[in-house]
Amino acid sequence: MNLRGNIAWISLEVGYGYISDDASNTYIFHHSNIVPTKGTKMLSVGNLVSFTVQPGLKAGQASDVKLIS
């Protein structure tokens, strides 16, 4: 199931960030190794994204992150 949220914090230098999930009002961890496709911009704080949640080491982790705006 695709969820929506905003990039709350991201660091390309350290390779991860957090998404603020609109539905549950929680933060979801994500790796920032999401490579933008040609013609899209890099993820930055405040971007609206869609994503799914997969099991992670300690909690759910965002995957299939796609930039909406």
C-alpha positions as CSV (number, residue, x, y, z in Angstrom):
1,M,0.0,0.0,0.0
2,N,1.4,3.4,-1.0
3,L,1.6,6.0,1.8
4,R,2.2,9.7,1.5
5,G,4.4,12.0,3.5
6,N,7.0,14.8,3.5
7,I,10.8,14.5,3.8
8,A,11.4,15.7,7.4
9,W,15.2,15.4,7.3
10,I,17.7,14.1,4.8
11,S,21.5,14.0,4.6
12,L,23.0,12.8,1.3
13,E,26.4,12.8,3.0
14,V,25.4,10.2,5.6
15,G,23.0,8.3,3.3
16,Y,19.7,8.4,5.2
17,G,16.8,10.5,6.3
18,Y,13.3,10.5,7.7
19,I,9.8,10.8,6.2
20,S,6.9,12.3,8.2
21,D,4.0,9.9,7.5
22,D,0.8,11.8,6.9
23,A,-1.5,9.0,7.9
24,S,0.1,8.0,11.2
25,N,1.9,11.2,12.1
26,T,5.1,9.3,12.7
27,Y,8.6,9.3,11.3
28,I,9.7,6.5,9.0
29,F,13.4,5.9,8.4
30,H,14.7,5.7,4.8
31,H,18.0,5.3,3.0
32,S,18.7,8.2,0.7
33,N,20.2,5.9,-2.0
34,I,17.1,6.7,-4.0
35,V,18.5,7.8,-7.3
36,P,16.4,10.3,-9.1
37,T,15.4,9.5,-12.6
38,K,16.5,11.8,-15.5
39,G,14.6,15.0,-15.3
40,T,13.7,14.8,-11.5
41,K,15.3,16.7,-8.7
42,M,17.1,15.3,-5.7
43,L,15.0,14.8,-2.5
44,S,15.1,17.7,-0.1
45,V,13.3,18.7,3.2
46,G,9.6,19.4,2.6
47,N,9.2,17.3,-0.6
48,L,6.0,15.4,-0.8
49,V,6.7,11.7,-1.5
50,S,4.9,8.4,-1.8
51,F,6.4,5.3,-0.3
52,T,5.8,1.8,1.1
53,V,6.9,0.5,4.4
54,Q,9.1,-2.7,4.7
55,P,10.4,-4.4,7.8
56,G,13.7,-2.9,9.0
57,L,16.3,-3.8,11.6
58,K,14.5,-2.0,14.4
59,A,11.3,-0.7,12.9
60,G,9.6,-0.1,9.5
61,Q,11.7,1.4,6.8
62,A,10.4,3.4,3.8
63,S,11.0,1.9,0.4
64,D,9.9,2.6,-3.2
65,V,10.1,6.4,-2.4
66,K,8.9,8.5,-5.2
67,L,8.9,12.3,-5.5
68,I,5.4,13.8,-5.8
69,S,6.3,17.5,-5.5
